[in-house]
């Protein structure tokens, strides 16, 4: 259940949630970790204490539980009420060089370090701490289902990345990106077998590896 107040949930240590009403807390989550195509994208979100109830009432929850239309509606509300909201990206080249886990954590760190003001605590979805983060942090397993700030971050990141993939679909129409958003559907894998990988495919992922020589990586940004 989404927490309507600002809390830390430390399941592993069996502690009761610590109330953090007087502290500036950010939630962070990433999307696109399991995709074959495109960057991994994270969002860091700081919500005001007086805006939590309205966001919960509006239906803010784990982005995976929402339709595309619901996410588009909610992202406008989140951005209008958030103290700050920032995107962090790790490119395809970084994913291939670092591995997807480290690239995901890098995207999270980038989103959090862009926030202004800087949060006093970062609530991180999952069980992996963000390396090199100078801010206090707490991991929350299934945080996008338990913590409103993380749920809001999951929506912001998902909408931002989906919009990017839709734009890239015009450049790479062969891969059915409009429908799969970069995930490894049957149509996407069939296209990889037929056309090979594009410059935005993750060559460290086995479905993208084949007997072809893709062009050099191109920068999106």
C-alpha positions in Angstrom: 0.0 0.0 0.0 1.3 3.5 -0.9 2.4 5.4 2.2 0.5 8.8 2.2 3.0 10.3 4.7 6.8 10.6 4.3 8.3 7.4 5.7 11.3 5.1 5.5 10.3 1.5 5.2 13.2 -0.8 6.4 11.8 -4.3 5.8 15.1 -6.0 6.1 15.9 -4.8 9.6 12.2 -5.1 10.8 12.1 -1.5 11.9 9.0 0.6 12.2 8.8 3.4 9.6 10.5 6.6 10.7 8.4 9.7 10.2 10.3 12.4 8.2 7.7 15.1 8.0 10.2 17.9 8.7 12.8 16.6 6.2 13.2 17.1 2.5 12.8 13.6 1.0 13.2 12.5 -2.6 12.0 9.4 -4.2 13.9 7.9 -7.2 13.1 5.1 -9.6 14.3 3.9 -13.1 12.6 2.5 -16.1 13.8 0.6 -19.2 16.1 -1.7 -17.4 14.8 -4.8 -19.2 14.7 -3.2 -22.7 16.8 -4.1 -25.7 16.7 -0.6 -27.1 17.4 2.9 -25.8 18.7 4.4 -22.6 17.8 3.6 -19.0 15.9 6.6 -17.5 15.5 7.6 -13.9 13.5 10.3 -12.2 14.1 12.0 -8.8 11.0 13.6 -7.3 10.6 15.7 -4.1 7.0 16.0 -3.0 5.7 18.7 -0.6 4.2 17.3 2.6 0.9 19.0 1.9 0.5 17.5 -1.6 0.7 13.8 -0.7 -2.9 13.2 0.0 -4.2 14.7 -3.3 -1.7 12.7 -5.3 -2.7 9.5 -3.5 -6.4 10.3 -4.1 -5.7 10.9 -7.8 -4.3 7.4 -8.1 -0.5 7.8 -8.1 1.0 4.3 -7.8 3.6 2.1 -9.4 3.7 3.1 -13.1 3.4 -0.6 -14.2 -0.1 -0.7 -12.7 -1.3 2.2 -14.8 -2.4 2.6 -18.4 -0.5 5.0 -20.7 -3.4 7.5 -20.5 -3.5 7.4 -16.7 0.3 8.0 -16.6 0.0 11.0 -18.9 -2.7 12.5 -16.7 -0.9 11.9 -13.5 2.5 13.1 -14.7 1.1 16.6 -15.2 -0.3 16.6 -11.6 3.0 15.3 -10.2 5.0 18.0 -12.0 2.6 20.7 -10.9 2.8 19.8 -7.3 6.4 18.6 -6.9 9.0 20.8 -5.2 11.3 19.6 -7.9 11.5 16.8 -10.4 14.5 15.8 -12.5 15.5 13.2 -15.1 18.7 11.2 -15.2 19.9 9.1 -18.2 22.4 6.4 -18.8 23.1 5.9 -22.5 23.2 2.7 -24.5 27.0 3.0 -24.7 27.1 3.3 -20.9 24.9 0.3 -20.4 27.1 -1.8 -22.6 30.3 -0.6 -20.9 29.1 -0.7 -17.2 26.3 -3.4 -17.3 22.6 -2.6 -16.9 22.6 -2.6 -13.1 25.4 -0.1 -12.7 24.0 2.1 -15.6 20.6 2.1 -13.8 22.2 3.3 -10.6 24.2 5.9 -12.5 20.9 7.3 -14.0 19.4 7.4 -10.5 22.4 9.3 -9.1 22.3 11.8 -12.0 18.6 12.5 -11.4 19.1 13.1 -7.7 22.1 15.3 -8.0 20.1 17.6 -10.4 17.4 18.3 -7.8 17.2 21.7 -6.3 17.0 22.0 -3.4 19.1 18.9 -2.6 17.1 16.4 -0.6 18.1 15.4 3.0 17.2 11.8 2.3 16.8 9.8 -0.9 14.4 6.8 -1.0 15.7 4.4 -3.6 13.5 1.7 -5.3 15.0 -1.8 -4.9 17.7 -3.2 -2.7 20.8 -1.7 -4.3 22.3 1.4 -2.8 23.5 4.1 -5.3 27.3 4.1 -5.4 29.0 7.5 -5.2 25.9 9.3 -4.0 26.9 12.1 -1.6 23.3 12.2 -0.1 21.9 10.0 2.6 19.9 7.2 1.1 17.6 4.3 2.1 16.6 1.4 -0.2 13.0 0.2 -0.3 12.2 -3.2 -1.9 9.1 -2.7 -4.1 9.3 1.0 -3.2 7.1 2.0 -6.2 4.3 0.1 -4.6 5.0 1.3 -1.0 6.2 4.9 -1.2 4.4 7.7 -2.9 7.5 9.7 -3.8 9.0 6.6 -5.5 5.7 5.8 -7.3 5.6 9.4 -8.6 9.2 9.0 -9.8 8.3 5.8 -11.6 5.5 7.6 -13.5 7.7 10.6 -14.4 10.5 8.4 -15.7 8.2 6.1 -17.6 6.4 8.9 -19.4 9.6 10.6 -20.3 11.2 7.5 -21.7 8.1 6.4 -23.6 8.0 9.8 -25.3 11.6 9.5 -26.2 11.1 6.0 -27.7 8.1 7.3 -29.7 10.3 10.0 -31.3 13.0 7.4 -32.0 10.4 5.1 -33.7 10.3 7.6 -36.5 14.1 7.1 -37.0 14.0 3.3 -36.6 10.5 2.2 -37.9 11.6 -1.4 -38.4 11.5 -2.4 -34.8 7.9 -1.8 -33.8 9.0 0.6 -31.1 5.6 2.4 -30.9 4.1 -0.8 -29.5 7.0 -2.4 -27.6 8.8 0.8 -26.2 12.1 -1.0 -26.6 11.2 -4.3 -24.8 12.0 -7.6 -26.4 8.7 -8.6 -27.9 8.5 -11.3 -30.6 8.1 -8.6 -33.3 11.1 -6.7 -32.0 13.3 -9.8 -31.9 12.2 -10.8 -35.4 13.2 -7.4 -36.6 16.6 -7.7 -35.0 17.1 -11.1 -36.8 16.1 -9.4 -40.1 17.7 -6.0 -39.9 20.4 -6.4 -37.2 20.9 -3.9 -34.4 20.5 -0.2 -34.7 22.8 2.3 -33.0 20.4 2.5 -30.0 20.3 -1.3 -29.3 22.1 -2.7 -26.3 24.8 -4.9 -27.8 25.6 -6.4 -24.4 22.1 -8.0 -24.4 22.1 -11.3 -26.1 19.1 -10.8 -28.4 21.0 -7.8 -29.9 24.1 -9.9 -30.7 24.3 -11.4 -34.1 26.4 -11.7 -37.3 26.1 -8.1 -38.3 28.2 -4.9 -38.0 25.9 -2.1 -36.7 27.0 1.5 -37.3 28.8 3.5 -34.6 26.9 4.5 -31.5 25.2 7.9 -32.0 24.5 10.3 -29.2 20.9 11.2 -28.4 21.7 14.3 -26.4 
